[in-house]
Amino acid sequence: MRAARNYAVLGFLLLLPFTLGVLLVSDVLALQRGDVVIDGRVTITVEVAQTAREQARGLGGRSSLSKGSGMLFPFDAADLRTFWMKGMLIPLDIVWIREGKIVAIDASVPPPRSHESPAVVDHVADLVLEVPAGFAAEMGISPGQMVRVTYEGSSR
């Protein structure tokens, strides 16, 4: 009886990482996709983090982000938005957008080192776009440029 219980516990412990991995992957795959077009010439394919849970996770835990892709954080109204880099493994450019126009770019925000507290950046925005570090400069993206966003249920 004791051996059976030990095998059951061992089986559970062996399956736990697999189950968590499946849940994390399915959660990432569940994010809605869309497009962000900047200045009518740069198109970025984005995952849209709409819920508080999706926004809290953001790109945390990801080991890479391909060129031309990113994550979009839409909000109902322009307000002071604070983003922190907890759980980030890669550096990012953070593009702050208000009323369809880029208002600021925090370039190459690094992931925190294990002994540092996460970087915090904030601006007034109704959309926030995260792209790979260096992408904004490489593509000539700058404050003042117009932004068009499309995804199911929204067109800004």
Buried (B, 14 or more C-beta within 10 A) or exposed (E): EEEEEEEEEEEEEEEEEEEEEEEEEEEBEEBBEBEBBBBEEBEBEBBBBBEEEBBEBBBBEBEEBEEBBBBBBBBEEBEEBEBBBBBBBBBBBBBBBBEEEBBBBBBBBEBBEEEEEBBEBBBEBBBBBBBBBBBBEEBEBEEEBEBBBEBEEBEB
